[in-house]
């Protein structure tokens, strides 16, 4: 019989991410969508087994898409994964409460991605076996439906105690008279929990104690005492003990198949709960270390004071303790200040590490009398060479400030710079001079020159500002609002300008936690 290929539907507005997933998941039938509306059009016809949904979308919020899927009964069996650059605990708790199976962190580790999807594939194949059984064995249809529901409930669990409590519902799938859970204790013995008491257990208890210590290769072991009409099965809970099901008649072949599937499900659920427990433990262990790294990262930020010809202010707002954004500033010649602003994809420890590598490269190449564009070109080639296969990229901006107001800059994939002209009370948008850092090794970066007159102002920022979202209206802060706010506050000093812009952003988002790092630098000619 031909095996039906597992179908995966991806929703991510970044086409680069979609193409990457298609390439990495060559063994699956993958379709990509870039908007929620397109996703809604394709999902019914494609009927996917798995949906991978980006957390941040231009026309929707990833968790709301998951809620919509769960509200449509025809999509009950779709396994959901959230695609995110954060492992924020609150977001993940919300995702699991909605019915999300797991999350995939950007950038992707191919082996972790395949491991997560392999567990899904096992579940999907089990589901298909159940559906075939329903077609060929109508008389056990109700039991299989109940088993499917039991699987769904088990997938929501994240601890062993809840799993043991869920075992009570096995009686709705396979008729039994009694149930006992044998849990190991530190003394090497087992404690017995009678989840479903029955008089059969009383007579069988001495033999049951012996069966606990019987070695068996399989996770399921059947036993019986026909003369006493006692029939039972021992199902392994791995290192957590065994569950014994007892009744007064033999198990049918169909029931044995169901119990076999149940044992496999218990393996998967136990494995999943152990992963959750491990992640929680690791998070607790790393809190102190992350706090130390955060202190180091903040200590590295420059203080722009006593810069001849300019007044400069900066603001750094990380979405997490560790940021993918960074800025730097140092003198490369007498009276010439070089300012760098960089935004590495994602945020967290890995992005911070990549950012520090870029910071070091820029400082190193700046020693050799290179122009900003030449520096970015060398950094890009080095990042492509060193980061091959890691799928990290960054936007970067280098501005070189001369005391007379002359500025030379190069921008790689960065949001546009905004130049405010005092005389005309207008804003000029200064575009990129090259593409993203760390993607193509042959990328060329040009230089651009401008001159600031007295009270003219240049604003540098990362896209965490313009892509901040109002959750009620599902709208982005956006470039138009940013330019509007610049014109409104341009007469103030740089510190007040940044204070006003940040206040405007927080008011727009309802003071919600930041979804992405936000960094701002305001340069004003004096």
C-alpha positions in Angstrom: 0.0 0.0 0.0 1.4 3.4 -1.0 2.1 5.6 2.0 0.4 9.0 1.9 2.8 11.8 2.1 2.4 14.1 5.2 1.3 17.6 4.2 2.6 20.7 5.8 1.2 24.2 5.3 3.5 27.1 6.2 2.3 30.7 7.0 5.2 33.2 7.0 5.3 36.6 5.3 9.1 36.2 4.8 9.4 34.3 1.4 13.1 33.5 2.3 11.9 31.6 5.4 9.3 29.7 3.3 11.8 28.7 0.7 14.2 27.6 3.4 11.6 25.3 5.0 10.6 23.8 1.6 14.3 23.0 1.0 14.8 21.5 4.5 11.6 19.5 4.5 12.1 17.8 1.1 10.6 14.6 2.4 7.3 16.2 3.1 4.6 17.8 0.9 5.0 21.5 1.8 3.0 24.5 0.7 3.9 28.1 1.7 1.6 31.1 2.2 2.6 34.7 3.0 -0.6 36.1 4.5 -3.5 34.9 6.6 -6.0 35.5 3.8 -4.0 33.3 1.4 -3.7 30.7 4.2 -7.5 30.6 4.6 -7.9 30.1 0.9 -5.5 27.2 0.6 -6.1 25.3 3.9 -9.5 23.8 2.9 -8.3 22.5 -0.4 -4.8 21.4 0.8 -6.1 19.8 4.0 -2.7 19.7 5.8 -1.7 17.4 8.6 0.6 20.0 10.1 0.5 23.8 10.1 3.6 25.9 10.9 2.6 29.5 11.6 4.8 32.5 12.1 4.1 34.5 15.3 4.4 37.9 13.7 2.4 38.5 10.5 1.5 41.7 8.6 -2.3 41.0 8.6 -2.7 38.8 11.7 -1.1 37.5 15.0 0.1 33.9 14.9 -1.7 32.9 18.0 -5.0 34.3 16.7 -4.5 32.3 13.5 -4.2 29.2 15.8 -7.4 30.2 17.6 -9.2 30.5 14.3 -8.0 27.0 13.2 -9.1 25.5 16.5 -12.5 27.2 16.1 -13.1 25.4 12.8 -14.2 21.8 13.5 -13.0 20.5 10.2 -9.4 21.4 11.2 -9.5 19.7 14.7 -6.8 17.2 13.8 -4.3 19.7 12.3 -1.1 19.7 14.5 0.0 23.3 15.1 3.5 24.6 15.4 4.4 28.2 16.1 7.4 29.7 14.2 9.0 32.3 16.4 12.3 34.0 17.2 11.5 34.0 20.9 11.0 31.4 23.6 9.2 33.8 25.9 7.5 31.6 28.5 4.2 33.6 28.7 3.8 33.4 24.9 4.5 29.7 24.9 2.0 29.1 27.8 -0.6 30.9 25.8 0.2 28.9 22.7 -0.1 25.5 24.5 -3.4 26.6 26.0 -4.8 27.3 22.5 -3.8 23.8 21.4 -0.3 24.4 19.8 1.7 21.2 19.7 5.2 22.9 20.0 7.3 25.8 18.8 10.1 26.1 16.3 12.8 28.7 17.1 14.3 30.8 14.4 17.0 30.4 13.1 16.4 26.7 12.4 18.5 23.8 13.6 17.8 21.1 10.9 18.1 18.2 13.3 15.8 19.7 16.0 13.2 20.6 13.3 13.2 17.0 11.9 13.0 15.6 15.5 9.9 17.7 16.3 8.2 16.8 13.0 9.1 13.1 13.3 7.1 12.9 16.5 4.2 14.5 14.6 4.7 12.0 11.8 4.4 9.1 14.2 1.1 10.6 15.6 -0.2 11.2 12.1 0.5 7.7 11.0 -1.2 6.4 14.2 -4.2 8.5 13.3 -4.3 7.1 9.8 -4.2 3.6 11.2 -7.1 4.5 13.4 -9.1 5.8 10.4 -8.4 2.7 8.4 -9.6 0.6 11.4 -12.8 2.5 11.6 -13.5 1.8 7.9 -12.7 -2.0 8.2 -14.1 -2.6 11.7 -17.3 -0.7 12.2 -18.0 -2.5 15.5 -15.1 -0.8 17.2 -15.6 2.6 15.7 -16.7 4.2 19.0 -13.7 2.9 20.9 -11.3 4.3 18.2 -13.0 7.7 18.3 -12.6 7.7 22.1 -8.9 6.8 21.7 -8.4 9.7 19.3 -10.0 12.0 21.8 -7.8 10.6 24.6 -4.7 11.2 22.4 -5.8 14.8 22.0 -6.2 15.3 25.7 -2.8 13.7 26.4 -1.0 16.0 24.0 -2.0 18.9 26.3 -0.3 17.4 29.3 3.1 18.6 30.4 3.7 16.6 33.6 3.6 12.9 34.7 1.1 13.4 37.5 -1.5 14.7 35.0 -0.7 11.7 32.7 -1.4 9.3 35.6 -4.7 11.0 36.3 -5.6 10.7 32.6 -5.2 6.9 32.8 -8.6 6.8 34.4 -10.2 7.5 31.0 -8.7 4.3 29.5 -11.8 2.5 30.8 -13.9 4.5 28.2 -11.7 2.9 25.4 -11.2 -0.6 26.7 -13.7 -2.0 29.2 -11.9 -3.0 32.4 -12.9 -3.9 35.9 -9.8 -2.7 37.8 -6.7 -0.5 37.4 -3.5 -0.2 39.4 -0.5 2.0 38.9 2.8 0.8 40.3 5.2 3.7 40.8 8.9 3.1 41.8 10.1 4.6 45.1 13.7 5.3 46.2 13.9 2.2 48.3 13.7 0.0 45.2 10.1 -1.1 45.9 6.9 0.0 44.2 3.9 1.9 45.6 0.5 0.8 44.4 -2.2 3.3 43.5 -5.7 1.7 42.9 -7.2 4.1 40.4 -10.2 1.8 39.7 -10.7 -0.6 42.7 -12.4 -3.9 42.2 -12.8 -7.2 44.0 -10.7 -9.0 41.3 -7.7 -7.0 42.5 -7.9 -8.2 46.0 -7.6 -11.9 44.9 -4.9 -11.1 42.3 -2.7 -8.7 44.4 -0.1 -11.2 45.4 0.5 -12.3 41.8 0.4 -8.6 40.7 3.3 -7.8 43.0 5.4 -10.5 41.4 4.5 -9.3 37.9 6.0 -5.9 38.7 9.5 -7.3 38.7 9.1 -9.6 35.6 11.5 -8.5 32.9 9.9 -8.1 29.4 11.2 -6.8 26.1 7.9 -5.3 25.0 6.1 -2.4 26.7 2.9 -4.5 26.8 2.7 -7.8 28.6 -0.4 -9.9 29.0 -1.1 -12.4 31.8 -4.1 -14.4 33.0 -5.5 -16.9 35.5 -8.3 -18.6 33.5 -9.6 -20.8 36.3 -10.3 -17.6 38.4 -11.5 -15.6 35.3 -8.8 -13.0 35.8 -7.2 -11.4 32.7 -4.9 -8.5 32.7 -2.2 -6.5 30.8 0.8 -4.6 32.1 1.7 -1.4 30.2 5.0 0.2 30.8 5.3 3.8 31.9 9.0 3.6 31.3 11.0 4.8 34.4 7.8 5.9 36.0 6.5 2.3 36.6 3.6 0.3 35.1 -0.2 0.5 34.8 -2.1 -2.8 35.2 -5.6 -3.3 33.6 -7.7 -6.1 35.0 -11.0 -7.7 34.0 -12.9 -11.0 34.0 -12.7 -11.9 30.3 -9.9 -12.1 27.7 -8.9 -9.2 25.6 -9.9 -9.4 21.9 -7.4 -8.9 19.1 -9.0 -5.5 18.4 -8.6 -4.5 22.0 -5.0 -5.7 22.0 -4.3 -3.5 19.0 -5.8 -0.5 20.8 -3.8 -1.2 23.9 -0.7 -1.4 21.7 -1.5 2.0 20.2 -2.1 3.3 23.7 1.3 2.1 24.9 3.0 4.0 21.9 1.0 7.1 22.8 2.2 6.9 26.4 5.8 6.7 25.2 5.4 9.9 23.1 3.6 11.8 25.9 6.1 10.8 28.5 8.9 11.9 26.1 7.2 15.2 25.6 6.6 15.9 29.3 10.3 15.1 29.9 11.3 17.7 27.3 9.1 20.3 29.0 10.6 19.4 32.4 14.1 19.6 31.0 13.4 23.0 29.3 12.0 24.4 32.6 15.0 23.2 34.5 17.4 24.7 32.0 15.6 28.0 32.0 16.0 28.2 35.8 19.7 27.4 35.5 20.4 30.0 32.9 18.5 32.9 34.5 21.6 34.1 36.5 23.9 33.6 33.5 21.7 35.5 31.2 21.5 38.3 33.7 25.3 38.5 33.8 25.4 38.6 30.0 22.8 41.4 30.0 25.0 43.5 32.3 28.0 43.0 30.0 25.9 43.9 27.0 24.7 47.2 28.6 28.2 48.0 29.8 29.4 47.9 26.2 27.0 50.5 25.0 28.8 53.8 24.2 28.0 57.2 25.9 27.9 59.9 23.3 29.2 62.9 25.2 31.2 66.0 24.2 31.0 65.2 20.4 32.3 68.2 18.6 29.6 69.8 16.4 26.8 67.4 17.4 24.4 66.6 20.2 23.7 62.8 20.2 21.2 60.7 22.3 20.5 57.0 22.2 17.9 54.5 23.6 18.2 50.8 23.9 15.0 48.7 24.6 15.5 44.9 24.4 12.5 42.7 24.0 14.3 40.1 26.2 17.1 40.2 28.7 19.5 39.6 25.8 19.2 41.6 22.6 19.9 41.0 18.9 20.2 44.8 18.5 23.4 46.7 19.3 24.9 50.1 18.6 28.5 51.3 18.9 30.5 54.5 18.6 34.2 55.3 18.5 36.6 57.8 17.1 38.5 56.7 14.0 40.4 60.0 13.5 40.8 63.3 15.1 37.3 64.7 15.5 35.7 62.0 13.3 33.2 59.8 15.1 31.9 56.5 13.7 28.5 55.3 14.8 27.2 51.7 14.1 23.7 50.4 14.4 22.9 46.7 13.8 19.9 44.4 14.1 20.6 40.7 14.1 17.7 38.4 13.1 15.9 37.1 16.2 16.8 38.1 19.8 18.3 36.1 22.6 21.7 34.6 23.4 22.5 33.4 19.9 21.6 36.7 18.3 23.6 38.6 20.9 26.6 36.4 20.1 26.3 37.1 16.4 25.9 40.8 17.2 29.2 40.8 19.2 31.0 39.1 16.3 29.7 41.8 13.9 30.8 44.6 16.3 34.3 43.1 16.5 34.6 42.8 12.8 33.5 46.4 12.2 36.0 47.7 14.7 38.7 45.6 13.2 38.1 46.7 9.6 37.7 50.3 10.6 41.4 50.5 11.4 42.5 50.3 7.8 41.1 53.6 6.5 38.2 51.9 4.8 35.0 53.7 3.8 31.7 52.7 5.6 30.7 50.8 2.4 34.0 48.9 2.2 33.7 48.0 5.9 30.2 46.5 5.4 31.4 44.6 2.3 34.3 43.0 4.3 32.0 42.2 7.3 29.4 40.6 5.0 31.9 38.3 3.3 33.3 37.2 6.7 29.8 36.6 8.1 28.7 34.5 5.1 31.9 32.5 5.4 31.7 31.9 9.1 27.9 31.6 9.4 27.3 29.1 6.6 24.3 26.9 7.4 23.3 28.9 10.5 20.7 31.0 8.7 21.5 34.2 10.6 21.4 37.6 8.9 21.5 41.2 10.0 20.9 44.8 9.0 23.7 47.2 9.7 24.3 50.9 9.4 27.6 52.8 9.6 27.6 56.6 9.9 30.9 58.6 9.9 30.4 62.1 11.4 32.8 65.0 10.7 32.7 68.1 12.9 31.6 70.4 10.1 28.3 68.5 9.6 29.5 66.3 6.8 28.3 62.7 7.2 29.2 59.6 5.1 27.1 56.5 5.7 26.5 53.0 4.3 23.4 50.9 5.0 23.0 47.2 4.6 19.3 46.2 4.5 18.5 48.6 7.3 15.3 50.6 7.7 15.7 54.0 6.0 17.4 56.9 7.9 15.2 60.0 8.4 16.9 63.4 7.8 15.0 66.3 9.2 15.7 69.7 7.6 15.2 72.7 10.0 14.9 75.3 7.2 12.0 73.5 5.4 10.6 71.6 8.3 10.6 68.5 6.2 11.9 64.9 6.3 14.1 63.2 3.7 14.2 59.4 3.6 17.7 58.1 3.0 17.6 54.6 1.4 19.9 51.5 1.7 23.2 51.4 -0.1 23.3 47.5 -0.1 21.5 44.4 1.0 21.3 42.3 4.2 24.5 41.3 6.0 25.3 37.5 6.0 23.2 36.3 3.0 25.2 36.7 -0.3 29.0 37.0 -0.3 29.1 39.1 -3.5 26.9 41.9 -2.1 28.2 45.4 -2.9 27.7 48.3 -0.5 28.0 51.9 -1.6 28.6 55.1 0.3 26.3 58.1 0.6 27.2 61.6 1.8 25.0 64.3 3.4 25.6 67.6 5.2 23.7 68.7 8.3 23.1 72.4 8.8 22.5 73.8 12.3 19.5 72.2 14.0 19.2 69.6 11.3 18.6 66.1 12.7 19.3 62.5 11.6 17.3 59.6 13.2 18.7 56.0 13.2 16.4 53.2 14.4 15.7 49.5 14.2 12.5 48.0 12.9 11.3 47.0 16.3 9.9 50.5 16.5 8.0 50.7 13.2 6.8 47.0 13.5 5.5 47.4 17.1 1.8 46.4 17.0 -1.5 47.5 18.5 -3.1 44.2 19.5 -6.7 45.7 19.5 -6.6 47.1 16.0 -4.0 44.7 14.5 -2.1 47.6 13.0 1.7 48.5 13.0 3.2 51.7 14.3 4.6 52.1 10.8 6.9 54.6 9.0 4.2 57.2 8.4 3.5 57.6 12.1 7.2 57.7 12.8 7.7 60.6 10.4 4.6 62.4 11.8 6.1 62.1 15.3 9.5 63.3 14.1 8.0 66.5 12.7 6.0 67.0 15.9 9.1 66.8 18.2 12.0 67.9 15.9 12.4 71.2 17.7 13.4 69.5 21.0 16.8 68.3 22.0 17.8 64.7 21.0 17.1 63.3 24.5 13.6 64.7 24.5 13.0 63.6 20.9 13.8 60.0 21.8 11.8 60.2 25.0 8.8 61.4 23.0 9.1 58.8 20.3 9.3 56.0 22.9 6.3 57.4 24.7 4.4 57.5 21.4 5.3 53.9 20.7 4.2 52.6 24.1 1.0 54.6 24.0 0.3 53.1 20.5 0.8 49.5 21.8 -1.1 50.0 25.0 2.2 49.5 27.0 2.3 45.9 26.0 5.6 43.9 26.2 7.9 44.5 23.3 7.8 41.9 20.5 11.2 42.9 19.1 14.2 44.9 20.2 14.0 48.7 19.8 17.1 50.9 19.4 17.1 54.6 18.5 19.9 57.1 17.9 19.2 60.8 17.3 22.0 63.0 15.9 21.5 66.8 15.9 23.9 69.4 14.4 24.7 72.2 16.9 
